Amino acid sequence: MSKKYLGLIILAAISLGFYFLIPILNDSKSVKQQIVNVSDSTSVELEPTEPKMLYGLVVDSMLVIEDKIKRNQNISEILSAHNISSEAIFKLANISRDVFDVRKIAANKKYTLICDQDSLKTAKALVYEHNPVEYVVFNLRDSLSVEKRQKEVQIVEKGISGVIESNLSITMSELGLSHQLTNDFVDVFAWQLDFFRLQKDDKFKVIYEDKLVDGKSVGTGNIKAIYFEHFGNDYYAFHFDQGSGIDYFDEKGQSLRKALLKYPLEFTRISSRYSGNRYHPVQKRWKAHRGTDFAAPKGTPIRSVGDGIVVAAQYKKYNGNYVKIKHNSTYTTQYLHMSKIASGIKPGTRVRQNQTIGYVGSTGLATGNHLCYRFWKNGVQIDALKVDLPPSEPVKEEKMTEYTAQRDLLMNKLNQIEFQKKQQVLASTK
């Protein structure tokens, strides 16, 4: 073979070699680049994702079922439908006794099941909300446990004004204010104002605490300040604690409280006043009525108007179920026609102011559900609504500067509230 042909063959072989070698080198370079890229990417630190939480429990990849307790439904029925054995339910009920009695689960209350995402929907936790703030967690995971928890409560200070059209209860209800706030309002001014004889166009402003859970009101806290205009006269109440608990004082620092509450029921309706000559609806004759009758639904709690010792708690033909309390050497009160006397109330029992001692009824000589409230001063029956009691302690001299500063702050807030019937005018997060 000539040298010329041999050179051509060698050149062709080299060219063919480069034709196949270059793609291989390119692929190798690409692989190296990928390795570098992968290596670079794994070195980056990623931000950890926050787990999804509900009632303090991690619910990522879990099935969440929300419902309400049906009438006559119990915890056993709910859990057995989600693959929980009768033995486990029995143990859970025993464990919960010191935390929450499962027999007190009530209809229409919300519950939440946290379950596995499987065909059996096996429950891992049950959460029962027995009131807007508190809830109970029944843990069904590796070990059974029961825990009572609370939702976060936000306290918001609010102010509102109102003008009386007929009575205080209706006006406050129309303003969207709670029954409890009305009761607290009345208790503050109970000895200064007769709330059963208010006049049309009497007006008020009130600053109070509203309790919010998840943005919804679940109740009220303390009343901070009140302005009330009655018969053209101005009445003020300011919230202040001088070391012995919250009390209410006027603009001069005089206490608005008395030793005894004025009303034995939360704010209600007087159906018959104290009288020396009243026509008795049962006996059908005119006679003295030495008490004040408060009309209220059967079962309404009756409260002791002050601290004292129970001297009688029994049933008698005319009085029905009744309780009599001696508060001190001067004052004694009596509560008649109860549907029943509260548990533990018997002669010799010491009771506290505002403690429930029985429930409204119509036992004895009565035509309908009401409380007949009687009041003695130095052994003589008098009109409970006209008794003049000494006030509690005024603001102490050494606390007066602090009180004055708080009073002025609240007075300024009251002055910012304009009179209107149904519009909230002050709201600030505390």
Stockholm file with secondary structure:
# STOCKHOLM 1.0

chainA/1-430         MSKKYLGLIILAAISLGFYFLIPILNDSKSVKQQIVNVSDSTSVELEPTEPKMLYGLVVDSMLVIEDKIKRNQNISEILSAHNISSEAIFKLANISRDVFDVRKIAANKKYTLICDQDSLKTAKALVYEHNPVEYVVFNLRDSLSVEKRQKEVQIVEKGISGVIESNLSITMSELGLSHQLTNDFVDVFAWQLDFFRLQKDDKFKVIYEDKLVDGKSVGTGNIKAIYFEHFGNDYYAFHFDQGSGIDYFDEKGQSLRKALLKYPLEFTRISSRYSGNRYHPVQKRWKAHRGTDFAAPKGTPIRSVGDGIVVAAQYKKYNGNYVKIKHNSTYTTQYLHMSKIASGIKPGTRVRQNQTIGYVGSTGLATGNHLCYRFWKNGVQIDALKVDLPPSEPVKEEKMTEYTAQRDLLMNKLNQIEFQKKQQVLASTK
#=GR chainA/1-430 SS CCHHHHHHHHHHHHHHHHHHHHHHHHHHHHHHHHHHHHHHHHTSCCCCCCCCEETTEECTTCEEEEEECCTTCCHHHHHHTTTCCHHHHHHHHHHGGGTCCGGGCCTTCEEEEEECSSTTCCEEEEEECSSSSEEEEEECSSSCEEEEEECCCEEEEEEEEEECSSCHHHHHHHTTCCHHHHHHHHHHHTTTCCTTSCCTTCEEEEEEEEEEETTEEEEEEEEEEEEEEETTEEEEEEEEESSSSEEEECTTSCBCCBSSCSCSSSSCEEEECCEEEEEETTTTEEEEECSEEEECCTTCEEECSSSEEEEEEEEETTTEEEEEEECSSSEEEEEEEEEEECTTCCTTCEECTTCEEEEEBCCSSCSSSEEEEEEEETTEEECTTTCCCCBCCCCCGGGHHHHHHHHHHHHHHHHHCCCCSSCEEEEEEC
#=GC SS_cons         CCHHHHHHHHHHHHHHHHHHHHHHHHHHHHHHHHHHHHHHHHTSCCCCCCCCEETTEECTTCEEEEEECCTTCCHHHHHHTTTCCHHHHHHHHHHGGGTCCGGGCCTTCEEEEEECSSTTCCEEEEEECSSSSEEEEEECSSSCEEEEEECCCEEEEEEEEEECSSCHHHHHHHTTCCHHHHHHHHHHHTTTCCTTSCCTTCEEEEEEEEEEETTEEEEEEEEEEEEEEETTEEEEEEEEESSSSEEEECTTSCBCCBSSCSCSSSSCEEEECCEEEEEETTTTEEEEECSEEEECCTTCEEECSSSEEEEEEEEETTTEEEEEEECSSSEEEEEEEEEEECTTCCTTCEECTTCEEEEEBCCSSCSSSEEEEEEEETTEEECTTTCCCCBCCCCCGGGHHHHHHHHHHHHHHHHHCCCCSSCEEEEEEC
//
